[in-house]
């Protein structure tokens, strides 16, 4: 996934929205332990604001 400034691009396409929703569903189903393991092995990157 990526972020973009609104001025750089219009809204996401419907096919992209479908993929993002599926990814969110899968991520929300993970346990804290699974998330920590994915971060440790590089499968997920934690982004701090």
N, C-alpha and C positions, 0 to 999 in steps of 0.2 A: 504494500500500500504506500501511497505517497500523499503528500499535501501540496496544495498549490494556492497561490494567491488568486482571489476571485477575479482580479483584473487580467490574469494571465490565461484564463480559460473559462468557458461557460460551465454550466452545471454538468455533473457526470451523466453519462448515457445510461439508459435503462439496463443494458447488459452489464455495465459496470456496477450499478446499484445491486443487481441480483447477486453478483459475486461478492460484493462487500457484505451484504446481508448474510450470506452463507458463511463467510469467514467469521463474522461477528458471532453467529450462532455457535460455531465450533470453538471459538476462543472462550466464550462465556461458559461453555460446558467443561472447561479444564479446571482441575483442582489447583490450589496454590502450589502444591508440590510439583505438578506437571509444568506449570508456568515457570517456576524457578529452574527446573531442569532444562527447559527450552532456552531460557536466558543464558544458563551456564554453558550450554553446548553451541550457542550462537544461532539457534533456531528462531529466537525472538530477540529484539533489541529494545531495551527499556529507554524510553525518551522522557527526559525531565524538562519541564518548562520553567 
